[in-house]
Amino acid sequence: MTSRKEKLVMSYLCKVCSGKKTHLISPHEIAMSASSKVVLTVAEIDEIMAYLSMENYLDFVVSDSKNGYYYCVTLKNKGRTFLADSKKQRKAFAMLVLRSVFLATVSFVFGVILKAIFKG
């Protein structure tokens, strides 16, 4: 996934569609769920849904009704594991940062010790 908006939409879809085979969702519901963090237009949501479908996260069909249109969304395997995968990625990134900080600290201490040995 490339953008924050795509991740927000996918997170919302995972929460709403969990345990269900197919779920009807309006673009306005998606926009409202992400409104506290970003502003999404219906056109952007259409593009994001097409991208997520192309990337094999979900299948969707647009369904018209008198109140507008809805997405009939079915999560694929990659979409069902999205939340767990993103949690693993955050954990791996945190471990990488901690390891880097630890190695930098050890390297600094080792340099100070060597400097003290060879100076005196």
Secondary structure, 3 states (H helix, E strand, C coil): CCCHHHHHHHHHHHHHHCCCCCEEECHHHHHHHHCCCCCCCHHHHHHHHHHHHHCCCEEEEEEEECCEEEEEEEECHHHHCHHHHHHHHHHHHHHHHHHHHHHHHHHHHHHHHHHHHHHC
